[in-house]
Every structure is written in C-alpha cells, then in structure tokens.
Amino acid sequence: MAAAQAAHGVEKAIGHSEEHVRQDASSYEGIGEPGATMKALVWQGKQKVEILDVAKPTVLDDRDVILKVTGTTVCGSDLHLLHGVILQMKKGDILGHEFCGVVERAGPAVKNVKVGNRYVVSFQIACGECFFCKQKLSSQCEVTNSNTTAKSMYGGRTAGIFGYSHLTGGFAGGQAEYVRVPLASVNLLEIPDDVPDEKALFLSDVLPTAYNAVKDTTVYPKDEVAIFGGGPIGQMAGIYALGEGASKVIYVDTEPRLSFLESRWPAEHKDKLVLVDFKKLSFGVTNKETVVSRLKELCGGRGPDVAIECAAGEYAKGWMHWLEMQLGAETDTSEILNEMIEGVRNYGRAGITGVYVGYTNHFNIGSMMQRGIRLIGNGQAPVHKYWEELLQKIRTGELDPTQMLSHRVRLEDLDKVYYKFDAKEDSMQKVFVETKFSFPRAAGTPELTTY
C-alpha cells in the first residue's frame, strides 16, 4: 500500500494525466508565466522543425525546478524524430533530451538543489523510489511514463524522457531557453566549478550511454571490438573499449565520420584503430566482400569478440527493408543486427545501443542460436548509475568529452543545424548549442559557427 501511494504521489508530481502531459509538451496553454515567452526548437511535422517563441514553463509541482538552459545539443536519435519514425509525435512538441543550465526557480519540496547553481539533467526522468530507481537503473523507472502504448509494445514500463515524443511521456525538451525539470532532487547533478558546460553537458546522455554499451555488453582485456556507427556514442564507446583493454577497435561507417574518428583518435592507440567503409563493400552479394567477411578477415577468420550497435534501426541498406518500412510492415531493419550476429566469433557478444522502435523482419535467429551469440539489448542507458563516476573521470582528466565536439552553434540556428546534421554536412559530429544564458566558450572548444 505504501509503495502504491508513493507511486501515485510521483505520478501527480510529474503531471501524469493526459492533460498534464499535453500541457508539458510544448506551447500548450496553461504552463507559462503570464505573457512570458522563450525560444525553443519545435517539431512541426515530418522533416520539419522550427525555432519559435513559445510559452515559458512554470513550476507545476513542489518538486519541480525551472532551469535556464546554458547548453544543449543535437543527438543522432533526434533525427528519428525529424524523420517521423518515432510514434506519437505531436505538432508543437519541444525537442531535446540533453541539456544543462542554472536553476532559476525551485519548488518548496526540492532538496539539495540551490537556485543559481549549475546542473546537468538526466535525459530520462526517474522517480528515485521504485524498484529500478533504487538500483540506479533510472532508465527503467516504473512510474514516470504512463503511456499505455509503450507498455503494451514493450511488455513493461520504461522511464519518461525529455523531448522524445508522447511514447516516452510527452515531456517538453531542452532545446529551449527554459525547461521544467520534474522530480528535480533526483534528476539533477551539480556541476563543479572546474568543469565547463562543454564537458558537463554530455553527462546527460552520450557519455553514460556509450559507457553502458561497453559495460553492459562487456569488453574484456584483449578483446577485438567492432562498433557499428561512428557517431558520438560510437566514438566514445571505442574510447571506453580501449579503457577496458581492447586490442582492436573496428569502426563500420562511412565518410565523413571515418575521417573524423581517425583525426580524433588517441595517438598512443593508433595501431588499434581499423576503419571499414561499408559503402565500399557489397551487401549480401555472393562471392564479394561484405561487412561480415571483412570482419572475419580482420579478426583471424573467426570475427571480433564483441560487436556494439550505435547506429539505429531506421537506416535500411537493401530495397526489401526499405520497402517494408515504407509500407509499415516493420518499424526497424534487421540488417545491422544480422551483420553483428554473423560477424562476431562463435559465442561472441552483440550489444544494441542504437534506437530500435518496434518490430523487424528477416532476423537471423538461426545464426544467433546455432553459434551461441549473446544478443544484448543495452536499453536506454541508466544515466544515474554512471554519471557521478564519469564526472570524476572528467575532473581528473582521464575523460575528455570535447574530443566529440565539432561545432558550436546558436539556439536560434538550431532548425538549420538539424537539416545539416541530417545531411551529414560540414562534418558535424557533436554540436554544443549555446543560448542567451550560456557562459563564455571554454578554451580549446570550437568557435561559434552561425548559419
């Protein structure tokens, strides 16, 4: 009974009715201070996002804070929203799940958070009280996402997520000047003075997600590791794999990312880096080199010990998957999953970190069973499990998130940045998005680019 009452209290705190979810999602009436507006990146439909003036959020519950955003970014998974492949997007939704800032206002029940201090926000919203939250498995919070479609599809609840559709709770995101953070005592991590926003920001998602991919899939010393997708998460997964003692890191991607990875790779580990351009290989064509045959060749004929998927399920390679996805016969392609399963050695491990929405066809379950492949769904990374540890690595200099940074841009230009990022223009890897509240640029990080 006590647990049920606690869960009800948390649901009330985050606005867990359809009415409150809708209000929290963006520019719906009723959430702003009278007449107060802010700039935000708003979803307007498939392939269309726009910077608009919308209502500024306000405290809805005693456990809320209002955060002035000093840094945000674009994640590769945001492109799935742009493409319209994530279910239950609504016109007017504010996007963005990675952000940090300064607390402007705090509800009276907020603990250990001070107005005026700097904080990074977990991209998932955790209650801190349920079975999973007590184990710091924050991405699996049982009470912050009441969406019934998600529960039905996945067989259980997962946490609410900022700026990532009503399937994940309908919460307004952080690609904006202000954000309401529910259950703030649980979901904020204070940023020390010696850590600039350009480093702290990525504790929100990318750094814990990449770390979880390596830890959850498990990389042992001397393992050969193949990483499918060389975006920021893939890039940092490779760095973490080195930290676990990997003897070889193979990236499967194409240009311009492969060149970016090579240019930022630690000099002392250049001999461990191998780049495979999948566009220069055949796809499932007999007697021609494929990604699978190339991996076997690079790893003694057997294949790598570990494969980690950091790409996502929406990018079809062959015409059949493309057609089936267009017709709604599947939501995700199985092509990369099959390459991982077939490519790793017998009893190898394959971890899935890229976003997969629902169902896929033509999955090679036979190879997985016959060869004893461990297929591991890494889940949305439990940020709370790792972010304090990773913050310490940043403070000691062991971890430098700025190696991902390619651009610094303005919030006012973010709609244009989405389209450039999607088109793989300007060699964009990870961008730091500044707002009118941002601090001066940290030394050694990219200069501002305007569009």
Helices and strands as residue ranges (DSSP letters): H 2-14, H 18-25, E 32-45, E 48-57, E 65-72, H 78-83, E 99-106, E 118-121, E 124-125, G 133-135, G 138-140, H 148-154, E 160-161, G 166-168, E 178-181, H 184-187, E 188-190, H 197-200, G 201-204, H 206-217, E 224-228, H 232-243, E 248-253, H 257-264, G 267-272, E 273-277, G 278-280, H 291-298, E 306-309, H 319-327, H 335-343, E 349-352, H 365-370, E 374-377, H 383-396, G 401-404, E 405-410, G 411-413, H 414-422, E 430-434
